[in-house]
Amino acid sequence: MQHKIKFVLLLMGLLLLFTSTQTISALPGESIVLDSNTGDYTLTYWDYPSSPKKRQMRQAVFVPATKIDPLVKSIFTLKEEGVVVYAYRVTNGLKSRQALEALRFDPVSDIVSAVPLPKRHQDVDLNTTAQIEAGMAALTTPSEWTGRSTTSRSGGLRIGWSYSTDSGLAPGKSQGGFGFSSKDIPGIGIAELDGNAPVPMFPAEGPAGELAKEFEPIRQNNFVPRPAAVPAIAVPSPFDPAVTLERIQTQTHTWIGMQLLDTTFSAQLDRSFQSAISAYRLNQPKVGKKQIQTMRALLKKEQPDMGNDEEHESDISQGNDDRKSALIDKLAARVLDFDLKYVMMRMGGD
């Protein structure tokens, strides 16, 4: 499988909505037009549309922050007391037309911090800075970058880093040193990366009504997505191998929609998952371990070099399109192998 993550609802939806010649109209005269040469959107809209005597036709150019071709490298290592250290390195590809200025993960299930971080907006204490400070201190942040942890609308955490100046990471440059620790084992999430684009300026009150609704998906998805390993699977306490395996299996099913896991291969893994889960519930740890070893052997067959962290980068633009596609993406294989090995370790094996 190529190192590609395809967001059908997002990318294909936008491609259907916007082409170099297609125009979306709300009120007569209003439109959103994509310039295929520059990648910018021109918005033409009525200001004060409900007041015919006051309204004027306005026009503004929206420059998306998506003119970058980034890579994200994920490294995750198990340390003492069941803590997983997550580290990331980003590269702004040579084909990028903007500097890279932000990296986000949303959502992340949890990270290790001095005080518990709120996972819901209603749990944020607006009367103290302790949560904000703890969230910042829990992150590993490279120089010239600023890191912050907030709540995610999806539940959990939204973790991000932004460049401290307007320059950003130039095309062809790389930056490591992003990271955090978590007691949750990895799944695959989305790294959201922003190019350095000007802040949109809309004359008067900006687009409203139906045109604003049409523009909202563009604004909300104004980033380049890349797959990355993030904390996603909570480990039950006391440890229960069957429950942990169920949670890992559920996580793998989300990779099918990302096109990181073939459906046939997923079904093959499911048979071993179910046998292992049943074995552990029946207090047959040797049988459970054998099923886990079977899954790890299948992963090794599809991705023989998955253990080499230095070789892995999520690379959409330079995938090996000419070779036979594997049934599971390399990052997905690395994550699943790590999680399965974690269960064996907790059960006294390796």
C-alpha positions as CSV (number, residue, x, y, z in Angstrom):
1,M,0.0,0.0,0.0
2,Q,1.3,3.4,-0.9
3,H,2.1,5.9,1.9
4,K,-1.0,7.7,1.0
5,I,-3.9,8.8,3.1
6,K,-7.0,9.7,1.2
7,F,-9.8,11.7,2.8
8,V,-12.7,10.9,0.5
9,L,-15.2,13.1,2.2
10,L,-12.8,16.0,2.4
11,L,-10.6,16.0,-0.6
12,M,-13.0,14.4,-3.1
13,G,-15.8,16.5,-1.9
14,L,-13.8,19.7,-2.4
15,L,-12.7,18.5,-5.9
16,L,-16.3,18.0,-6.8
17,L,-17.3,21.4,-5.5
18,F,-14.4,23.5,-6.8
19,T,-12.6,23.3,-10.1
20,S,-10.7,25.9,-12.1
21,T,-13.9,26.8,-14.0
22,Q,-16.7,25.9,-11.5
23,T,-18.4,28.6,-9.6
24,I,-20.7,28.3,-6.5
25,S,-23.4,30.9,-6.2
26,A,-25.6,32.0,-3.4
27,L,-27.3,35.3,-4.1
28,P,-27.2,36.6,-7.6
29,G,-23.7,37.8,-8.4
30,E,-22.1,36.0,-5.4
31,S,-19.5,33.3,-6.1
32,I,-16.4,31.4,-5.0
33,V,-14.0,30.8,-7.8
34,L,-10.8,28.8,-7.6
35,D,-7.8,29.9,-9.7
36,S,-6.1,26.7,-10.8
37,N,-2.9,28.5,-11.5
38,T,-2.4,30.2,-8.1
39,G,-4.6,27.9,-5.9
40,D,-6.3,31.0,-4.5
41,Y,-10.1,31.5,-4.1
42,T,-11.8,34.7,-5.2
43,L,-14.9,35.5,-3.2
44,T,-17.5,37.9,-4.6
45,Y,-20.3,38.7,-2.2
46,W,-22.9,41.3,-1.2
47,D,-22.2,43.2,2.0
48,Y,-25.3,43.8,4.2
49,P,-27.4,41.4,2.0
50,S,-30.5,42.0,4.1
51,S,-30.4,45.8,3.5
52,P,-30.7,46.5,-0.2
53,K,-30.1,50.2,0.1
54,K,-26.8,49.7,2.0
55,R,-25.4,46.6,0.3
56,Q,-22.4,46.7,-2.0
57,M,-20.7,44.1,-4.1
58,R,-17.4,43.2,-2.4
59,Q,-14.5,41.0,-3.5
60,A,-11.7,39.3,-1.6
61,V,-9.0,36.8,-2.3
62,F,-8.5,33.9,0.1
63,V,-5.0,32.4,0.0
64,P,-5.2,28.8,1.5
65,A,-2.4,27.6,3.8
66,T,-2.2,24.3,1.8
67,K,0.6,25.2,-0.7
68,I,3.0,22.9,1.1
69,D,4.1,19.3,0.5
70,P,5.1,18.2,4.0
71,L,6.4,14.9,5.4
72,V,5.8,13.7,9.0
73,K,8.0,11.1,10.7
74,S,6.6,9.4,13.8
75,I,8.8,7.7,16.4
76,F,7.3,6.0,19.5
77,T,9.2,4.2,22.2
78,L,8.1,2.4,25.3
79,K,9.8,3.6,28.5
80,E,9.6,2.5,32.1
81,E,6.2,2.3,33.9
82,G,4.3,1.8,30.7
83,V,4.9,5.3,29.4
84,V,5.2,5.8,25.6
85,V,7.4,8.6,24.3
86,Y,6.2,10.1,21.1
87,A,8.5,12.1,18.9
88,Y,8.0,13.8,15.5
89,R,10.1,15.3,12.7
90,V,8.5,17.4,9.9
91,T,10.0,18.2,6.5
92,N,8.7,20.9,4.3
93,G,9.0,19.4,0.8
94,L,11.0,21.0,-2.0
95,K,7.8,21.4,-4.0
96,S,6.2,23.6,-1.3
97,R,5.3,27.1,-2.3
98,Q,4.9,28.3,1.3
99,A,7.0,28.0,4.5
100,L,5.6,25.5,7.0
101,E,4.4,27.3,10.1
102,A,2.2,25.0,12.2
103,L,1.8,21.3,13.2
104,R,-1.3,20.0,15.1
105,F,-2.7,16.7,16.3
106,D,-6.4,16.6,16.9
107,P,-7.5,14.6,18.7
108,V,-5.0,13.0,21.1
109,S,-6.4,10.8,23.8
110,D,-4.2,12.0,26.6
111,I,-0.6,12.9,27.6
112,V,1.5,12.8,30.7
113,S,1.4,16.2,32.5
114,A,2.0,17.7,36.0
115,V,-1.8,18.2,36.5
116,P,-4.6,16.3,34.7
117,L,-5.5,18.1,31.5
118,P,-9.2,18.7,30.7
119,K,-10.6,16.6,27.8
120,R,-13.8,18.5,27.5
121,H,-14.4,22.3,27.0
122,Q,-16.7,22.5,30.0
123,D,-13.9,21.1,32.2
124,V,-11.5,24.0,31.5
125,D,-10.9,26.2,34.5
126,L,-11.0,29.8,33.2
127,N,-9.9,31.1,36.6
128,T,-6.5,29.6,36.6
129,T,-3.5,29.3,34.3
130,A,-2.3,26.0,35.8
131,Q,-3.9,23.8,33.1
132,I,-2.5,26.0,30.3
133,E,1.0,26.0,31.8
134,A,0.9,22.3,32.5
135,G,-0.2,21.6,28.9
136,M,2.7,23.7,27.6
137,A,5.2,22.1,30.0
138,A,4.2,18.6,29.0
139,L,5.3,19.2,25.4
140,T,8.7,18.9,23.9
141,T,9.1,22.0,21.8
142,P,12.0,23.0,19.5
143,S,13.5,26.5,19.6
144,E,11.7,29.1,17.6
145,W,8.4,27.2,18.0
146,T,5.6,27.5,20.6
147,G,3.6,24.5,21.8
148,R,0.2,24.4,23.4
149,S,-2.4,21.9,24.5
150,T,-6.1,22.6,24.5
151,T,-9.3,20.6,24.4
152,S,-10.5,19.0,21.2
153,R,-14.0,19.3,19.9
154,S,-13.9,15.6,19.3
155,G,-13.1,14.9,23.0
156,G,-9.5,14.5,24.2
157,L,-6.7,17.0,23.5
158,R,-5.7,19.2,20.6
159,I,-2.0,19.6,20.6
160,G,-0.1,22.0,18.3
161,W,3.1,23.9,17.6
162,S,3.4,27.1,15.7
163,Y,6.5,28.9,14.4
164,S,7.3,31.9,16.7
165,T,8.0,34.3,13.8
166,D,6.4,34.9,10.4
167,S,9.2,33.1,8.5
168,G,8.3,29.5,9.1
169,L,10.1,26.4,8.0
170,A,11.4,27.0,4.4
171,P,10.9,24.5,1.6
172,G,13.5,21.7,1.8
173,K,14.1,22.2,5.5
174,S,13.4,19.7,8.3
175,Q,12.6,20.2,12.0
176,G,12.6,17.6,14.8
177,G,12.1,18.0,18.5
178,F,8.3,17.8,18.7
179,G,6.9,15.4,21.2
180,F,5.2,14.4,24.4
181,S,4.7,11.3,26.6
182,S,1.5,9.3,27.2
183,K,0.3,6.2,29.0
184,D,-2.0,5.5,26.1
185,I,-0.6,3.3,23.3
186,P,-0.5,4.5,19.7
187,G,-3.2,4.5,17.0
188,I,-3.1,6.6,13.8
189,G,-4.4,10.1,13.8
190,I,-4.1,13.1,11.6
191,A,-1.2,15.6,11.6
192,E,-2.6,18.9,10.4
193,L,0.1,21.1,8.8
194,D,-0.3,24.8,7.8
195,G,1.6,26.8,5.3
196,N,2.4,30.4,5.9
197,A,-0.5,32.2,4.3
198,P,-1.7,35.8,4.9
199,V,-4.6,36.3,7.3
200,P,-7.7,36.6,5.2
201,M,-9.1,40.1,5.1
202,F,-12.7,40.5,4.1
203,P,-14.0,44.0,3.4
204,A,-16.9,45.2,5.6
205,E,-18.6,42.3,7.3
206,G,-17.4,39.6,4.9
207,P,-19.5,36.9,3.2
208,A,-22.8,35.9,4.8
209,G,-25.7,33.6,4.3
210,E,-25.4,30.7,1.8
211,L,-22.1,31.9,0.5
212,A,-20.6,31.8,4.0
213,K,-21.9,28.2,4.4
214,E,-20.3,27.3,1.1
215,F,-17.0,28.8,2.2
216,E,-16.9,27.2,5.7
217,P,-15.6,23.8,4.6
218,I,-12.7,25.5,2.8
219,R,-11.9,27.5,6.0
220,Q,-12.3,24.5,8.3
221,N,-10.1,22.3,6.2
222,N,-7.4,24.8,5.6
223,F,-4.5,22.5,6.3
224,V,-2.6,19.6,4.7
225,P,-3.3,16.2,6.4
226,R,-0.8,13.5,7.0
227,P,-1.1,10.2,9.0
228,A,0.9,10.1,12.2
229,A,1.1,7.9,15.3
230,V,-0.7,9.5,18.2
231,P,-1.9,8.3,21.7
232,A,-5.3,6.8,20.9
233,I,-5.8,3.6,22.9
234,A,-6.3,3.8,26.7
235,V,-4.8,0.8,28.5
236,P,-7.3,-0.6,31.2
237,S,-6.2,-0.6,34.8
238,P,-5.8,-3.2,36.1
239,F,-4.4,-4.5,32.8
240,D,-6.8,-6.7,30.8
241,P,-5.3,-8.2,27.6
242,A,-8.7,-9.1,26.1
243,V,-10.0,-5.6,26.5
244,T,-6.8,-4.1,25.3
245,L,-6.9,-6.2,22.2
246,E,-10.5,-5.3,21.5
247,R,-9.5,-1.6,21.6
248,I,-6.5,-2.2,19.3
249,Q,-8.8,-4.1,16.9
250,T,-11.3,-1.2,16.9
251,Q,-8.5,1.2,16.1
252,T,-7.3,-0.8,13.1
253,H,-10.8,-0.7,11.6
254,T,-10.5,3.1,11.4
255,W,-7.5,2.7,9.1
256,I,-9.6,1.1,6.3
257,G,-11.3,4.4,5.6
258,M,-7.9,6.1,5.6
259,Q,-6.8,3.5,3.0
260,L,-3.9,2.4,5.2
261,L,-5.3,-1.1,5.6
262,D,-6.8,-3.5,3.0
263,T,-10.2,-4.9,3.9
264,T,-9.2,-8.4,3.1
265,F,-6.1,-8.2,5.3
266,S,-8.1,-6.6,8.1
267,A,-10.5,-9.6,8.0
268,Q,-7.5,-11.9,8.2
269,L,-6.2,-10.0,11.3
270,D,-9.7,-10.0,12.8
271,R,-9.7,-13.8,12.9
272,S,-6.5,-13.8,15.0
273,F,-7.8,-10.9,17.1
274,Q,-11.0,-12.8,18.0
275,S,-9.1,-16.0,18.7
276,A,-6.6,-14.2,21.0
277,I,-9.4,-12.2,22.8
278,S,-11.3,-15.4,23.4
279,A,-8.2,-17.3,24.6
280,Y,-7.3,-14.6,27.2
281,R,-10.9,-14.6,28.4
282,L,-10.7,-18.4,28.8
283,N,-7.4,-18.0,30.7
284,Q,-5.4,-19.6,27.9
285,P,-2.5,-17.1,27.6
286,K,-0.3,-19.5,25.5
287,V,-3.0,-19.6,22.9
288,G,-3.4,-15.9,23.0
289,K,0.3,-15.3,22.6
290,K,0.4,-17.6,19.6
291,Q,-2.4,-15.7,17.9
292,I,-0.5,-12.4,18.5
293,Q,2.7,-13.9,17.1
294,T,0.7,-14.9,14.0
295,M,-0.5,-11.4,13.5
296,R,3.0,-10.0,13.9
297,A,4.3,-12.5,11.4
298,L,1.7,-11.3,8.9
299,L,2.7,-7.7,9.4
300,K,6.4,-8.6,8.9
301,K,5.5,-10.4,5.7
302,E,3.8,-7.3,4.3
303,Q,6.3,-4.7,5.7
304,P,9.7,-6.5,6.2
305,D,11.5,-3.3,7.2
306,M,8.8,-1.9,9.5
307,G,11.1,-1.9,12.5
308,N,13.5,0.6,11.0
309,D,12.2,4.0,12.3
310,E,14.8,5.9,10.3
311,E,13.4,4.6,7.1
312,H,9.8,5.6,7.8
313,E,8.2,8.9,6.6
314,S,4.7,9.5,5.6
315,D,5.3,10.6,2.0
316,I,2.3,11.2,-0.2
317,S,4.1,12.9,-3.0
318,Q,6.9,10.4,-3.4
319,G,5.3,7.1,-2.7
320,N,6.6,3.9,-4.4
321,D,3.8,3.8,-6.9
322,D,5.5,1.3,-9.2
323,R,5.9,-1.5,-6.7
324,K,3.3,-4.0,-5.7
325,S,1.1,-2.3,-3.0
326,A,1.3,-3.9,0.5
327,L,-1.9,-4.8,2.2
328,I,-1.1,-2.5,5.1
329,D,0.7,0.8,5.2
330,K,4.1,0.9,6.8
331,L,3.2,3.3,9.6
332,A,0.0,1.2,10.3
333,A,2.1,-1.9,10.5
334,R,4.6,-0.3,12.9
335,V,1.8,0.9,15.1
336,L,0.0,-2.4,15.2
337,D,3.2,-4.3,15.8
338,F,4.1,-2.0,18.7
339,D,0.6,-2.4,20.3
340,L,0.7,-6.2,19.9
341,K,4.2,-6.4,21.4
342,Y,3.0,-4.2,24.3
343,V,0.2,-6.7,25.1
344,M,2.8,-9.6,25.1
345,M,5.1,-7.6,27.3
346,R,2.4,-6.9,29.8
347,M,1.6,-10.6,29.9
348,G,5.2,-11.5,30.6
349,G,6.3,-12.3,27.1
350,D,8.2,-10.7,24.2
